[in-house]
Amino acid sequence: MVIYEPADLHAGPTLVVGDAAGLADPFTGEGIYAALYSACLAAEVIAEQVNWQVPDLGGYTSLVRERMGPELANAFRVTRWFFPASGLVHRLLHRHQGLATCMLQVIAGDLPYTSFFDACRNQPALLFCPGGHDRTAIFEIVRAPRG
Ligand SMILES: Cc1cc2nc3c(=O)[nH]c(=O)nc-3n(C[C@H](O)[C@H](O)[C@H](O)COP(=O)(O)OP(=O)(O)OC[C@H]3O[C@@H](n4cnc5c(N)ncnc54)[C@H](O)[C@@H]3O)c2cc1C
């Protein structure tokens, strides 16, 4: 199981956001949304604690894990099987129009990664697959958390 557990994203009075925090999508390489969203989370925590005698910026790391962690973990999961099993992926997307559309929507940012895993599970034909990397990829799909 892939769990995204970023290291502490705070130290003393400093918070790290965006690329510096390693939050770019590992599959698409896109990081503008993550930079802006993590900056918003940082602002949320700072605004809440601005008058505290002893601020606790650890809340920021927790917030990033909670709000961004599941989708990033799924992006890591897709990255892990997509490239080593590119032959399988190509065949799947070629044969299953619905999966191809779903993958495009995920890449466009219109659907979360979990939607792709769910779409794969709804294709019984995927359970019949050859060995090697392909089989590992299928196991990854089947074991992925449901959206
Ligand atoms: C070629 C390329 C194409 C990309 N295309 C896309 C895309 O289409 N969509 C997408 O979502 N993402 C894309 N990305 C990724 C995206 O650019 C980054 O994920 C995003 O810019 C991260 O924002 P950031 O604010 O975290 O970091 P940055 O945008 O890198 O900003 C960090 C800033 O800090 C400054 N800096 C660094 N060190 C210091 C210092 N010591 N003192 C002061 N300033 C400092 C830097 O000069 C920089 O201006 C692309 C990246 C590359 C390289």
The ligand as an SDF file (V2000), in Angstrom:
LIG
                    3D

 53 58  0  0  0  0  0  0  0  0999 V2000
    9.3750   23.2300  -17.7050 C   0  0  0  0  0  0  0  0  0  0  0  0
    8.3200   23.1310  -16.6460 C   0  0  0  0  0  0  0  0  0  0  0  0
    6.9920   23.1050  -17.0230 C   0  0  0  0  0  0  0  0  0  0  0  0
    5.9930   23.0110  -16.0690 C   0  0  0  0  0  0  0  0  0  0  0  0
    4.6700   22.9710  -16.4520 N   0  0  0  0  0  0  0  0  0  0  0  0
    3.7140   22.9270  -15.5160 C   0  0  0  0  0  0  0  0  0  0  0  0
    2.3380   22.9640  -15.8990 C   0  0  0  0  0  0  0  0  0  0  0  0
    1.9760   23.0070  -17.0740 O   0  0  0  0  0  0  0  0  0  0  0  0
    1.4130   22.9210  -14.9250 N   0  0  0  0  0  0  0  0  0  0  0  0
    1.7540   22.8470  -13.6090 C   0  0  0  0  0  0  0  0  0  0  0  0
    0.8600   22.8090  -12.7550 O   0  0  0  0  0  0  0  0  0  0  0  0
    3.0530   22.8110  -13.2330 N   0  0  0  0  0  0  0  0  0  0  0  0
    4.0400   22.8730  -14.1490 C   0  0  0  0  0  0  0  0  0  0  0  0
    5.3520   22.8410  -13.7550 N   0  0  0  0  0  0  0  0  0  0  0  0
    5.6700   22.7480  -12.3220 C   0  0  0  0  0  0  0  0  0  0  0  0
    5.4470   24.1150  -11.6910 C   0  0  0  0  0  0  0  0  0  0  0  0
    6.2050   25.0980  -12.3920 O   0  0  0  0  0  0  0  0  0  0  0  0
    5.9110   24.0790  -10.2390 C   0  0  0  0  0  0  0  0  0  0  0  0
    5.3800   22.9330   -9.5970 O   0  0  0  0  0  0  0  0  0  0  0  0
    5.4280   25.3330   -9.5150 C   0  0  0  0  0  0  0  0  0  0  0  0
    5.9520   26.4860  -10.1370 O   0  0  0  0  0  0  0  0  0  0  0  0
    5.8860   25.2780   -8.0560 C   0  0  0  0  0  0  0  0  0  0  0  0
    5.6310   26.5190   -7.4760 O   0  0  0  0  0  0  0  0  0  0  0  0
    6.4450   26.9640   -6.2070 P   0  0  0  0  0  0  0  0  0  0  0  0
    5.9200   28.3210   -5.8190 O   0  0  0  0  0  0  0  0  0  0  0  0
    6.4220   25.8800   -5.2020 O   0  0  0  0  0  0  0  0  0  0  0  0
    7.9640   27.0690   -6.6800 O   0  0  0  0  0  0  0  0  0  0  0  0
    8.5930   28.0250   -7.7640 P   0  0  0  0  0  0  0  0  0  0  0  0
    7.6010   28.4290   -8.8090 O   0  0  0  0  0  0  0  0  0  0  0  0
    9.8560   27.3510   -8.2070 O   0  0  0  0  0  0  0  0  0  0  0  0
    8.9460   29.3320   -6.9500 O   0  0  0  0  0  0  0  0  0  0  0  0
   10.0380   29.3580   -6.0490 C   0  0  0  0  0  0  0  0  0  0  0  0
   10.6400   30.7570   -6.1360 C   0  0  0  0  0  0  0  0  0  0  0  0
   11.5940   30.8880   -5.0860 O   0  0  0  0  0  0  0  0  0  0  0  0
   12.7170   31.5350   -5.6130 C   0  0  0  0  0  0  0  0  0  0  0  0
   13.8500   31.1970   -4.7600 N   0  0  0  0  0  0  0  0  0  0  0  0
   14.5500   30.0420   -4.6950 C   0  0  0  0  0  0  0  0  0  0  0  0
   15.5110   30.1060   -3.7600 N   0  0  0  0  0  0  0  0  0  0  0  0
   15.4260   31.3330   -3.2270 C   0  0  0  0  0  0  0  0  0  0  0  0
   16.1400   32.0090   -2.1970 C   0  0  0  0  0  0  0  0  0  0  0  0
   17.1360   31.4330   -1.5510 N   0  0  0  0  0  0  0  0  0  0  0  0
   15.7750   33.2700   -1.9020 N   0  0  0  0  0  0  0  0  0  0  0  0
   14.7370   33.8580   -2.5380 C   0  0  0  0  0  0  0  0  0  0  0  0
   14.0090   33.2760   -3.5160 N   0  0  0  0  0  0  0  0  0  0  0  0
   14.3540   32.0300   -3.8390 C   0  0  0  0  0  0  0  0  0  0  0  0
   12.8590   31.0070   -7.0270 C   0  0  0  0  0  0  0  0  0  0  0  0
   13.6060   31.8950   -7.8320 O   0  0  0  0  0  0  0  0  0  0  0  0
   11.3930   30.9650   -7.4580 C   0  0  0  0  0  0  0  0  0  0  0  0
   10.9600   32.1780   -8.0200 O   0  0  0  0  0  0  0  0  0  0  0  0
    6.3530   22.9360  -14.6900 C   0  0  0  0  0  0  0  0  0  0  0  0
    7.7110   22.9730  -14.3200 C   0  0  0  0  0  0  0  0  0  0  0  0
    8.6690   23.0680  -15.2790 C   0  0  0  0  0  0  0  0  0  0  0  0
   10.1130   23.1230  -14.8670 C   0  0  0  0  0  0  0  0  0  0  0  0
  1  2  1  0
  2  3  1  0
  2 52  2  0
  3  4  2  0
  4  5  1  0
  4 50  1  0
  5  6  2  0
  6  7  1  0
  6 13  1  0
  7  8  2  0
  7  9  1  0
  9 10  1  0
 10 11  2  0
 10 12  1  0
 12 13  2  0
 13 14  1  0
 14 15  1  0
 14 50  1  0
 15 16  1  0
 16 17  1  0
 16 18  1  0
 18 19  1  0
 18 20  1  0
 20 21  1  0
 20 22  1  0
 22 23  1  0
 23 24  1  0
 24 25  2  0
 24 26  1  0
 24 27  1  0
 27 28  1  0
 28 29  2  0
 28 30  1  0
 28 31  1  0
 31 32  1  0
 32 33  1  0
 33 34  1  0
 33 48  1  0
 34 35  1  0
 35 36  1  0
 35 46  1  0
 36 37  1  0
 36 45  1  0
 37 38  2  0
 38 39  1  0
 39 40  1  0
 39 45  2  0
 40 41  1  0
 40 42  2  0
 42 43  1  0
 43 44  2  0
 44 45  1  0
 46 47  1  0
 46 48  1  0
 48 49  1  0
 50 51  2  0
 51 52  1  0
 52 53  1  0
M  END
$$$$
